């Protein structure tokens, strides 16, 4: 019996524009540039030294956007092993040289090229999220959704200074206008990727990495509801992508689901309960039908009493049956 604490994951992408500008990274695995992989399963002992997941969303001209997302993750792959050589508190010592190299490559593509990036680093059972741009990392823990990253957008800036309300942010025109990203980070002035507080990974925790193609169309409440469903990683990823598309997603979208614990599979017990429920309903319908009919159609009914018919009264019978009239001793004379 395998009792090792597992870390399972899957990724799903959907192309909504002519060019696929999203890409993802699954602990060393990186799909080809511009491809649209449907599913990429992953399973590993959670106590392993290091696991790294990421989602990147490139922008720029059609020729550079797809390459931007892929290149950022290629550089991450190059620095992957170094992340396992430092403590959680020292992750930035690896992220900073990675950022500088990725920035330099973006600038070589042109001033309009860049990429949003969201990362999840799990080292020795402790998770840390990093990001720049508007790609996000969420945690779903104890039935509650928490956003671990901070958007680098004009909308988020206006929220920070109190210029708009949170209800206005979802449809605000500045939600796709980036204020920072790979390619725009000014590392010379100390500008860095955002980094969350480290958090222990416990059994049942779920992490979601996504591009803004998902988060622009699904609210945090809706994402929370979907992640609460008892579904496999693959079905959760498919449900998130399908709902975003159904709500009008016009941007490429990518999701990565990371779960602490064995991947949920359809339970035989649940199927058995469903069959039992169907049988109970059918039996109830049958019982109602039988009770609606007499049990003994051939049983003799009690004999009916024949009603006594009285003869119709006639004038003679009425007179003959009438009592004599007392005339009080008087006699009628002619």
KEPA-751685 format. One line per 8 residues: for each residue x negated, y negated, z of N, C-alpha, C. Coordinates in steps of 0.2 Angstrom, whole numbers, padded with zeros to 4 digits. Atoms other than C-alpha are relative to their C-alpha. Example, Ala and Ser with C-alpha at 12.3 -4.5 7.8 and 13.67 -1.06 7.14 Angstrom:
2
-0004 0006 0000 -0062 0022 0039 -0004 -0006 0000 ~ 0004 0006 -0001 -0068 0005 0036 0004 -0005 0003 .
END
This chain:
334
-0004 0006 0000 0000 0000 0000 -0004 -0006 0000 ~ 0004 0006 0000 -0007 -0017 -0005 0003 -0005 0004 ~ -0002 0005 -0005 -0006 -0029 0010 -0004 -0006 -0001 ~ 0004 0006 0001 -0018 -0042 0003 0004 -0006 -0001 ~ -0004 0006 0001 -0011 -0060 0004 -0002 -0002 -0007 ~ 0002 0002 0007 -0009 -0064 -0015 0002 -0007 -0001 ~ -0001 0007 0004 -0009 -0080 -0025 0002 0002 -0007 ~ -0003 -0002 0007 0002 -0078 -0040 0002 -0007 -0004 .
-0002 0006 0004 0005 -0091 -0054 0002 0002 -0007 ~ -0002 0000 0007 0012 -0094 -0071 0000 -0007 -0003 ~ -0001 0007 0003 0012 -0108 -0084 0005 0001 -0006 ~ -0004 0000 0006 0024 -0113 -0097 0000 -0007 -0003 ~ 0000 0007 0003 0024 -0127 -0110 0005 0000 -0006 ~ -0005 0001 0005 0036 -0134 -0123 -0002 -0006 -0004 ~ 0002 0006 0004 0032 -0145 -0138 0006 -0004 -0002 ~ -0006 0004 0002 0044 -0159 -0141 -0002 -0005 -0005 .
0002 0005 0005 0034 -0170 -0153 -0004 0004 -0005 ~ 0003 -0003 0006 0025 -0166 -0169 -0007 0003 0002 ~ 0007 -0002 -0002 0008 -0164 -0160 0001 0002 0008 ~ 0000 -0002 -0007 0006 -0154 -0143 -0006 -0003 0003 ~ 0005 0004 -0004 -0003 -0166 -0132 -0001 0002 0007 ~ 0001 -0003 -0007 -0002 -0156 -0116 -0004 0006 0000 ~ 0004 -0006 0000 -0013 -0142 -0110 0000 0002 0008 ~ 0001 -0002 -0007 -0016 -0132 -0094 -0006 0004 0002 .
0006 -0004 -0002 -0030 -0124 -0084 0002 0005 0005 ~ -0002 -0006 -0004 -0027 -0107 -0075 -0007 0003 0003 ~ 0006 -0003 -0003 -0043 -0104 -0064 -0005 0003 -0005 ~ 0005 -0002 0005 -0055 -0103 -0079 0003 0002 -0006 ~ -0003 -0002 0006 -0042 -0099 -0092 0003 -0007 -0003 ~ -0002 0006 0003 -0039 -0113 -0105 0002 0001 -0007 ~ -0002 -0002 0007 -0028 -0111 -0120 -0003 -0005 -0005 ~ 0003 0004 0005 -0034 -0117 -0137 0003 -0007 -0001 .
-0002 0006 0001 -0032 -0135 -0142 0006 0000 -0004 ~ -0006 0001 0004 -0014 -0140 -0148 0004 0006 0000 ~ -0004 -0006 0000 -0007 -0122 -0144 0006 -0001 0004 ~ -0006 0001 -0004 0010 -0120 -0136 0001 0007 0003 ~ -0001 -0007 -0003 0007 -0104 -0125 0007 0000 0005 ~ -0007 -0001 -0004 0024 -0098 -0117 -0002 0002 0007 ~ 0001 -0002 -0007 0017 -0089 -0102 -0007 0003 0001 ~ 0007 -0002 -0002 0001 -0086 -0093 0000 0002 0007 .
0000 -0002 -0006 0002 -0075 -0078 -0007 0000 0004 ~ 0007 0000 -0004 -0011 -0075 -0064 0002 0003 0007 ~ -0001 -0003 -0006 -0013 -0065 -0048 -0007 0001 0003 ~ 0006 0000 -0003 -0027 -0066 -0035 0000 0000 0007 ~ 0000 0000 -0007 -0031 -0063 -0017 -0001 -0008 0003 ~ 0000 0007 -0002 -0027 -0080 -0008 -0006 -0002 0004 ~ 0005 0001 -0004 -0042 -0078 0003 -0007 -0001 -0004 ~ 0006 0000 0004 -0054 -0079 -0012 -0003 -0007 0001 .
0004 0006 -0001 -0067 -0093 -0012 0003 -0006 -0003 ~ -0002 0006 0004 -0059 -0104 -0025 0005 0002 -0005 ~ -0005 0000 0006 -0044 -0106 -0037 0002 -0007 -0002 ~ -0001 0007 0003 -0041 -0121 -0048 0005 0000 -0005 ~ -0005 0000 0005 -0026 -0125 -0058 0001 -0008 -0002 ~ 0000 0007 0002 -0023 -0141 -0068 0005 -0001 -0006 ~ -0004 0001 0006 -0011 -0149 -0081 -0003 -0007 -0002 ~ 0003 0007 0003 -0017 -0163 -0093 0005 -0002 -0005 .
-0004 0003 0005 -0007 -0174 -0104 -0004 -0006 -0004 ~ 0004 0005 0004 -0017 -0183 -0118 0004 -0005 -0003 ~ -0003 0005 0003 -0013 -0199 -0126 -0005 -0003 -0005 ~ 0005 0003 0005 -0020 -0209 -0141 0003 0001 -0007 ~ -0003 -0002 0007 -0018 -0206 -0160 0002 0007 0000 ~ -0002 -0007 0001 -0011 -0190 -0166 -0006 0005 0000 ~ 0006 -0004 0001 -0029 -0184 -0170 -0003 0001 0007 ~ 0004 0000 -0007 -0036 -0188 -0152 0004 0002 0006 .
-0004 -0001 -0006 -0021 -0185 -0140 -0001 0007 0002 ~ 0001 -0007 -0002 -0022 -0166 -0141 -0007 0002 0002 ~ 0007 -0001 -0001 -0041 -0166 -0141 -0001 -0003 0007 ~ 0002 0003 -0006 -0041 -0177 -0126 0002 0004 0006 ~ -0003 -0004 -0005 -0030 -0166 -0115 -0005 0007 0001 ~ 0004 -0006 0000 -0041 -0151 -0120 -0007 -0001 0002 ~ 0007 0001 -0002 -0057 -0159 -0118 -0001 -0001 0008 ~ 0000 0001 -0007 -0053 -0165 -0100 0000 0006 0004 .
0000 -0007 -0003 -0049 -0147 -0095 -0007 0004 -0001 ~ 0006 -0003 0002 -0065 -0141 -0104 -0005 -0002 0005 ~ 0005 0003 -0005 -0075 -0153 -0093 0001 0003 0007 ~ -0002 -0002 -0006 -0066 -0147 -0078 -0003 0007 0001 ~ 0002 -0007 0000 -0070 -0129 -0082 -0008 0000 0001 ~ 0008 0001 -0001 -0089 -0134 -0083 -0001 -0001 0007 ~ 0002 0002 -0007 -0088 -0141 -0065 0004 0005 0005 ~ -0004 -0004 -0004 -0076 -0127 -0059 -0004 0003 0006 .
0004 -0003 -0005 -0089 -0117 -0050 -0003 -0004 0006 ~ 0002 0005 -0005 -0096 -0132 -0041 0005 -0002 0006 ~ -0005 0002 -0005 -0080 -0135 -0032 0000 0006 0006 ~ 0000 -0006 -0005 -0082 -0118 -0023 -0006 -0001 0005 ~ 0006 0001 -0004 -0099 -0124 -0016 0000 -0005 0005 ~ 0000 0005 -0004 -0093 -0138 -0006 0006 0001 0005 ~ -0006 0000 -0004 -0081 -0141 0009 0006 -0004 -0003 ~ -0005 0003 0002 -0064 -0147 0007 -0001 -0008 0000 .
0001 0007 -0001 -0069 -0164 0013 -0005 -0003 -0005 ~ 0005 0002 0004 -0083 -0165 0001 0002 0001 -0008 ~ -0002 -0001 0007 -0073 -0161 -0015 -0001 -0006 -0004 ~ 0001 0006 0004 -0075 -0179 -0021 -0007 0000 -0003 ~ 0007 -0001 0003 -0094 -0175 -0023 0000 0004 -0006 ~ 0000 -0003 0006 -0089 -0164 -0037 0004 -0003 -0005 ~ -0005 0003 0005 -0074 -0173 -0044 -0003 -0007 -0003 ~ 0002 0006 0003 -0084 -0189 -0046 -0005 0001 -0006 .
0004 -0001 0006 -0097 -0182 -0058 0004 0003 -0006 ~ -0005 -0002 0005 -0083 -0173 -0067 0004 -0006 -0003 ~ -0004 0005 0003 -0073 -0189 -0069 -0005 -0005 -0005 ~ 0004 0004 0004 -0088 -0199 -0076 -0001 0004 -0007 ~ 0002 -0004 0006 -0092 -0185 -0089 0007 -0001 -0004 ~ -0006 0000 0004 -0073 -0184 -0094 0001 -0007 -0003 ~ -0001 0007 0002 -0072 -0203 -0095 -0004 -0002 -0006 ~ 0004 0001 0005 -0087 -0204 -0106 0002 0003 -0007 .
-0002 -0003 0006 -0080 -0192 -0118 0006 -0003 -0003 ~ -0006 0003 0002 -0063 -0201 -0119 -0002 -0007 -0003 ~ 0002 0006 0003 -0072 -0217 -0123 -0003 0001 -0007 ~ 0003 -0001 0007 -0081 -0209 -0137 0005 0002 -0005 ~ -0006 -0001 0005 -0064 -0204 -0145 0003 -0007 -0002 ~ -0003 0007 0002 -0059 -0223 -0145 0003 -0003 0006 ~ -0003 0004 -0006 -0052 -0236 -0133 0007 0002 0002 ~ -0007 -0002 -0001 -0035 -0229 -0135 0001 0007 0003 .
0000 -0007 -0001 -0039 -0211 -0130 0000 0001 0008 ~ 0000 -0002 -0008 -0036 -0204 -0112 0005 0006 0001 ~ -0004 -0006 -0002 -0027 -0191 -0102 0002 -0001 0007 ~ -0002 -0001 -0007 -0017 -0189 -0086 -0002 0006 0002 ~ 0003 -0007 -0003 -0023 -0175 -0075 0003 0001 0007 ~ -0002 -0002 -0007 -0016 -0166 -0060 -0003 0006 0001 ~ 0004 -0006 -0002 -0026 -0153 -0051 0002 0003 0007 ~ -0001 -0003 -0006 -0023 -0141 -0037 -0006 0005 0001 .
0006 -0004 -0002 -0039 -0134 -0028 0002 0004 0006 ~ -0001 -0004 -0006 -0036 -0119 -0016 -0007 0003 0001 ~ 0007 -0002 -0002 -0052 -0115 -0007 0001 0003 0007 ~ 0000 -0003 -0006 -0052 -0102 0007 0007 -0001 0004 ~ -0007 0001 -0003 -0033 -0104 0010 0002 -0007 0001 ~ -0002 0007 -0001 -0033 -0123 0010 0001 -0003 -0007 ~ -0001 0003 0007 -0025 -0133 -0004 -0001 -0007 0000 ~ 0001 0007 0001 -0029 -0150 -0010 0002 -0002 -0007 .
-0002 0003 0006 -0021 -0160 -0024 -0004 -0006 -0002 ~ 0003 0006 0002 -0029 -0173 -0035 0003 -0002 -0007 ~ -0003 0002 0007 -0023 -0183 -0050 -0002 -0007 -0001 ~ 0000 0007 0002 -0024 -0199 -0060 0005 0000 -0006 ~ -0005 0001 0005 -0011 -0205 -0073 0007 0002 0003 ~ -0007 -0002 -0003 0007 -0198 -0071 0002 0007 0000 ~ -0001 -0008 -0002 0005 -0179 -0070 0000 0001 0007 ~ -0001 0000 -0007 0010 -0173 -0054 -0001 0007 0003 .
0000 -0007 -0004 0008 -0159 -0040 0005 -0001 0005 ~ -0005 0000 -0006 0022 -0155 -0028 -0001 0007 0004 ~ -0001 -0006 -0004 0023 -0143 -0014 0007 0001 0002 ~ -0006 -0002 -0002 0038 -0133 -0009 -0001 0004 0006 ~ 0002 -0004 -0006 0036 -0128 0009 0006 -0001 0005 ~ -0005 0000 -0005 0049 -0123 0022 0007 -0003 -0003 ~ -0006 0002 0003 0063 -0127 0010 0000 -0008 -0002 ~ 0000 0007 0002 0057 -0145 0007 -0005 -0002 -0005 .
0004 0002 0005 0049 -0153 -0008 -0004 -0006 0002 ~ 0004 0006 -0001 0034 -0165 -0006 -0004 -0001 -0006 ~ 0004 0002 0005 0025 -0174 -0019 -0007 -0002 0003 ~ 0007 0001 -0003 0006 -0173 -0016 -0004 -0005 -0004 ~ 0003 0005 0004 0001 -0185 -0029 0003 -0007 -0001 ~ -0003 0006 0001 0003 -0203 -0033 -0001 -0002 -0008 ~ 0000 0002 0007 0008 -0210 -0050 -0005 -0006 -0001 ~ 0004 0007 0002 -0004 -0223 -0059 0004 -0003 -0005 .
-0004 0003 0005 0010 -0232 -0068 0002 -0007 0002 ~ -0003 0007 -0002 0017 -0249 -0069 0006 0000 0005 ~ -0006 -0001 -0004 0033 -0243 -0061 -0002 0001 0007 ~ 0003 -0001 -0007 0023 -0236 -0046 -0003 -0006 0003 ~ 0003 0006 -0003 0014 -0252 -0044 0005 -0005 0002 ~ -0005 0004 -0002 0030 -0262 -0044 0004 0003 0007 ~ -0003 -0003 -0006 0037 -0250 -0031 -0004 -0002 0006 ~ 0004 0001 -0006 0022 -0252 -0020 0000 -0007 0003 .
-0001 0007 -0002 0024 -0271 -0020 0007 -0002 0002 ~ -0006 0001 -0002 0042 -0270 -0017 0004 -0004 -0005 ~ -0003 0004 0006 0047 -0278 -0034 0006 0004 -0002 ~ -0006 -0004 0002 0059 -0264 -0038 0002 0005 0006 ~ -0002 -0005 -0005 0069 -0251 -0028 -0001 0007 -0003 ~ 0001 -0007 0002 0067 -0233 -0028 0005 0003 -0005 ~ -0006 -0002 0005 0084 -0230 -0037 -0002 -0003 -0007 ~ 0001 0003 0006 0078 -0241 -0051 -0006 0003 -0004 .
0006 -0002 0002 0061 -0232 -0053 0001 0006 -0006 ~ -0001 -0005 0004 0068 -0217 -0062 0001 -0002 -0007 ~ -0002 0002 0007 0074 -0226 -0078 -0004 -0006 -0002 ~ 0004 0006 0002 0061 -0240 -0077 -0004 0000 -0006 ~ 0003 0000 0006 0053 -0245 -0093 -0008 0001 0001 ~ 0007 0000 -0001 0036 -0245 -0085 -0003 0007 0003 ~ 0002 -0006 -0003 0036 -0227 -0079 -0005 0004 -0005 ~ 0005 -0003 0004 0025 -0222 -0094 -0005 -0004 -0002 .
0005 0005 0001 0014 -0237 -0094 -0005 0002 0005 ~ 0005 -0002 -0005 -0002 -0230 -0086 -0005 -0006 0002 ~ 0005 0005 -0002 -0013 -0241 -0075 -0007 0003 0001 ~ 0006 -0003 -0001 -0026 -0228 -0073 0001 0007 -0003 ~ 0000 -0007 0003 -0031 -0211 -0081 -0007 0002 -0002 ~ 0006 -0002 0002 -0045 -0201 -0087 -0002 -0004 -0006 ~ 0001 0004 0006 -0053 -0213 -0099 0000 -0007 0002 ~ -0001 0007 -0003 -0048 -0229 -0089 -0002 -0001 0007 .
0003 0001 -0007 -0055 -0225 -0072 -0007 -0004 0000 ~ 0006 0004 0000 -0068 -0238 -0068 -0004 0003 0006 ~ 0004 -0003 -0005 -0080 -0227 -0059 -0006 -0004 0003 ~ 0005 0005 -0002 -0093 -0241 -0058 0002 -0004 0006 ~ -0003 0004 -0005 -0081 -0251 -0047 0003 0005 0006 ~ -0003 -0004 -0005 -0077 -0236 -0036 0007 0003 -0001 ~ -0006 -0003 0001 -0061 -0231 -0044 0000 0007 -0001 ~ 0000 -0007 -0001 -0057 -0213 -0040 0007 0003 -0002 .
-0006 -0003 0000 -0044 -0200 -0043 0003 0000 0007 ~ -0003 0000 -0007 -0031 -0199 -0029 -0001 0007 0002 ~ 0002 -0006 -0003 -0034 -0185 -0017 0005 0001 0006 ~ -0004 -0001 -0005 -0021 -0178 -0005 -0003 0003 0006 ~ 0003 -0003 -0006 -0024 -0172 0013 0000 0007 -0001 ~ 0000 -0007 0000 -0029 -0154 0014 0005 0003 0004 ~ -0006 -0003 -0003 -0015 -0142 0019 -0001 0007 0000 ~ 0001 -0007 0000 -0016 -0124 0024 0006 0003 -0004 .
-0005 -0004 0004 -0007 -0112 0012 0003 0006 0004 ~ -0003 -0005 -0003 0005 -0101 0020 0005 0004 -0004 ~ -0004 -0005 0004 0015 -0086 0014 0007 -0003 -0002 ~ -0006 0003 0002 0030 -0092 0004 0000 -0007 -0003 ~ 0001 0007 0003 0023 -0109 -0001 0000 0000 -0008 ~ 0000 0000 0007 0026 -0114 -0019 -0003 -0007 -0002 ~ 0003 0006 0003 0016 -0127 -0029 0002 -0001 -0007 ~ -0002 0002 0007 0022 -0136 -0045 -0005 -0005 -0003 .
0004 0005 0004 0010 -0145 -0057 0004 -0001 -0006 ~ -0004 0002 0006 0019 -0154 -0071 -0003 -0006 -0003 ~ 0001 0006 0004 0017 -0167 -0085 0006 -0004 0001 ~ -0006 0005 -0001 0028 -0182 -0085 0006 0002 -0004 ~ -0005 -0003 0004 0038 -0173 -0098 0006 0003 0004 ~ -0004 -0003 -0005 0046 -0164 -0084 0003 -0005 0005 ~ -0002 0005 -0006 0047 -0177 -0070 0004 -0006 -0002 ~ -0004 0005 0002 0054 -0190 -0081 0007 0001 -0001 .
-0007 -0002 0002 0070 -0180 -0084 0003 0004 0006 ~ -0003 -0003 -0005 0072 -0170 -0068 -0002 -0004 0007 ~ 0001 0004 -0006 0074 -0179 -0051 -0003 0005 0005 ~ 0003 -0004 -0005 0065 -0173 -0036 0005 0005 0004 ~ -0005 -0004 -0003 0081 -0167 -0029 0002 0006 -0004 ~ -0001 -0006 0004 0084 -0156 -0044 -0005 0005 0000 ~ 0005 -0005 0000 0067 -0149 -0044 0000 0004 0006 ~ -0001 -0003 -0006 0069 -0145 -0026 0005 0006 0000 .
-0005 -0005 0000 0085 -0136 -0029 -0003 0006 -0004 ~ 0002 -0006 0004 0077 -0125 -0043 -0005 0004 0003 ~ 0005 -0003 -0003 0062 -0121 -0033 0003 0004 0006 ~ -0003 -0004 -0006 0074 -0115 -0019 0003 0007 -0002 ~ -0003 -0005 0002 0081 -0102 -0030 -0005 0007 0000 ~ 0004 -0006 0000 0075 -0084 -0028 -0001 0003 -0007 ~ 0002 -0002 0007 0067 -0082 -0045 -0007 0002 0000 ~ 0007 -0001 0001 0051 -0075 -0051 -0004 -0007 -0003 .
0004 0006 0002 0037 -0088 -0056 0002 -0001 -0007 ~ -0001 0001 0007 0041 -0085 -0074 0007 -0003 -0001 ~ -0007 0002 0001 0060 -0088 -0072 0000 -0007 0003 ~ 0000 0007 -0002 0057 -0104 -0062 -0003 -0004 -0005 ~ 0003 0004 0005 0045 -0111 -0075 0005 -0001 -0006 ~ -0005 0001 0006 0058 -0107 -0089 0006 -0004 0002 ~ -0006 0004 -0002 0072 -0114 -0079 -0002 -0008 0000 ~ 0002 0007 0000 0063 -0131 -0076 -0001 -0003 -0007 .
0001 0003 0007 0058 -0133 -0094 0006 0000 -0004 ~ -0006 0000 0003 0075 -0128 -0100 0005 -0006 0002 ~ -0004 0005 -0002 0084 -0140 -0089 -0003 -0007 -0002 ~ 0003 0007 0003 0072 -0155 -0094 0002 -0001 -0007 ~ -0002 0001 0007 0076 -0151 -0112 0007 -0001 -0001 ~ -0007 0001 0000 0094 -0150 -0109 0002 -0007 0002 ~ -0001 0007 -0002 0093 -0167 -0101 -0003 -0005 -0005 ~ 0002 0005 0006 0086 -0175 -0117 -0008 -0001 0000 .
0007 0001 0000 0067 -0173 -0114 -0003 0000 -0007 ~ 0003 0001 0006 0058 -0180 -0129 -0008 0000 0000 ~ 0008 0000 -0001 0040 -0178 -0123 -0002 0007 0001 ~ 0003 -0007 -0002 0029 -0163 -0122 0000 0001 0007 ~ 0000 -0002 -0007 0031 -0154 -0106 -0003 0006 0002 ~ 0003 -0006 -0002 0021 -0142 -0096 0000 0001 0007 ~ -0001 -0001 -0007 0023 -0134 -0079 -0004 0006 0002 ~ 0004 -0006 -0003 0012 -0122 -0068 0003 0001 0006 .
-0003 -0002 -0006 0020 -0113 -0054 -0005 0004 0004 ~ 0005 -0004 -0004 0008 -0107 -0040 0004 0002 0006 ~ -0003 -0002 -0006 0015 -0096 -0026 -0005 0004 0004 ~ 0003 -0004 -0005 0008 -0090 -0010 0004 0006 0002 ~ -0003 -0006 -0001 0013 -0072 -0009 0002 0003 -0007 ~ -0002 -0004 0006 0019 -0059 -0021 0005 -0003 -0004 ~ -0005 0003 0004 0028 -0064 -0036 0007 0003 0001 ~ -0007 -0003 -0001 0047 -0062 -0034 0002 0003 -0006 .
-0003 -0004 0005 0055 -0049 -0044 0007 0002 0001 ~ -0007 -0001 -0001 0073 -0045 -0047 0001 0007 0005 ~ -0001 -0005 -0006 0078 -0034 -0031 0005 0005 -0002 ~ -0005 -0005 0001 0086 -0017 -0033 0006 0000 0005 ~ -0005 0001 -0005 0095 -0021 -0017 0005 -0004 -0002 ~ -0005 0005 0003 0103 -0036 -0025 0005 0003 -0005 ~ -0004 -0003 0005 0109 -0026 -0040 0005 0005 0003 ~ -0005 -0005 -0004 0116 -0012 -0028 0006 -0004 0003 .
-0006 0003 -0003 0126 -0025 -0019 0004 -0003 -0005 ~ -0004 0002 0005 0132 -0032 -0035 0005 0005 -0002 ~ -0004 -0006 0002 0138 -0015 -0040 0006 0002 0005 ~ -0004 -0002 -0005 0146 -0012 -0023 0006 -0006 0000 ~ -0005 0005 0001 0155 -0029 -0025 0005 0001 -0005 ~ -0004 -0001 0006 0162 -0025 -0042 0005 0006 0002 ~ -0005 -0006 -0002 0169 -0008 -0035 0005 -0002 0005 ~ -0005 0003 -0005 0177 -0017 -0020 0006 -0003 -0004 .
-0005 0004 0003 0186 -0029 -0032 0004 0005 -0004 ~ -0004 -0004 0004 0192 -0015 -0044 0004 0004 0005 ~ -0004 -0003 -0004 0198 -0005 -0029 0006 -0004 0003 ~ -0006 0005 -0003 0208 -0020 -0022 0005 -0001 -0006 ~ -0005 0000 0005 0216 -0022 -0039 0004 0006 -0001 ~ -0004 -0006 0001 0221 -0004 -0040 0005 0001 0006 ~ -0004 0000 -0006 0228 -0005 -0022 0006 -0004 -0001 ~ -0005 0005 0001 0238 -0020 -0026 0005 0002 -0006 .
-0004 -0002 0005 0245 -0012 -0042 0005 0006 0003 ~ -0004 -0006 -0002 0250 0004 -0033 0005 -0002 0005 ~ -0004 0003 -0006 0258 -0006 -0018 0006 -0003 -0004 ~ -0006 0004 0003 0269 -0015 -0031 0005 0005 -0003 ~ -0005 -0005 0002 0278 0001 -0036 0002 0005 0005 ~ -0002 -0005 -0005 0289 0013 -0026 -0004 0006 0000 ~ 0004 -0006 -0001 0279 0028 -0019 0003 0006 -0003 ~ -0004 -0007 0001 0293 0041 -0022 0005 -0002 -0005 .
-0005 0002 0004 0302 0037 -0038 0005 0006 -0001 ~ -0004 -0006 0000 0310 0055 -0037 0004 0001 0006 ~ -0003 -0001 -0006 0315 0054 -0019 0008 -0002 0000 ~ -0007 0001 0000 0335 0055 -0016 0001 -0006 0004 ~ -0003 0006 -0003 0343 0039 -0012 0005 0001 0005 ~ -0006 -0001 -0005 0356 0038 0003 0006 0000 -0004 ~ -0006 0000 0003 0373 0042 -0003 0004 -0006 0001 ~ -0003 0006 -0001 0383 0027 -0007 0007 0001 0002 .
-0007 0000 -0002 0400 0024 0002 0004 -0002 -0006 ~ -0005 0003 0005 0415 0023 -0010 0004 -0005 0003 ~ -0004 0005 -0003 0424 0007 -0006 0007 0002 -0001 ~ -0008 -0002 0000 0443 0010 -0002 0003 -0006 -0004 ~ -0003 0005 0004 0453 0001 -0015 0008 -0001 0002 ~ -0007 0001 -0003 0469 -0007 -0008 0005 -0001 -0006 ~ -0005 0001 0005 0485 -0007 -0020 0001 -0008 0000 ~ -0002 0007 0001 0489 -0024 -0027 0007 -0001 0003 .
-0007 0001 -0003 0504 -0032 -0016 0005 -0002 -0005 ~ -0006 0002 0004 0521 -0033 -0024 0005 -0004 0004 ~ -0005 0004 -0004 0536 -0044 -0019 0004 0005 0005 ~ -0004 -0005 -0004 0546 -0028 -0013 -0004 0002 0006 ~ 0004 -0003 -0005 0531 -0022 -0003 -0001 -0005 0005 ~ 0001 0005 -0005 0529 -0039 0005 0006 -0001 0004 ~ -0006 0001 -0004 0547 -0040 0010 0001 0005 0005 ~ -0001 -0006 -0005 0548 -0023 0017 -0005 0001 0005 .
0004 0000 -0005 0533 -0025 0027 0000 -0006 0005 ~ 0000 0006 -0004 0537 -0042 0034 0004 0002 0006 ~ -0004 -0001 -0006 0544 -0042 0052 0007 -0003 -0001 ~ -0007 0003 0000 0563 -0045 0055 0000 -0007 0002 ~ -0001 0007 -0003 0568 -0063 0057 0005 -0001 0005 ~ -0005 0001 -0005 0576 -0068 0073 0004 -0006 -0001 ~ -0004 0005 0002 0591 -0078 0069 0003 -0003 0006 ~ -0003 0004 -0006 0595 -0083 0087 0007 0001 0002 .
-0007 -0001 -0002 0612 -0075 0088 0005 -0004 -0005 ~ -0005 0003 0005 0620 -0086 0074 0001 0004 -0006 ~ -0002 -0004 0005 0629 -0078 0060 0002 -0005 -0006 ~ -0001 0004 0006 0630 -0086 0043 0006 0002 -0003 ~ -0006 -0002 0003 0647 -0086 0036 0001 -0004 -0006 ~ -0002 0003 0006 0654 -0090 0019 0005 -0005 0001 .
END
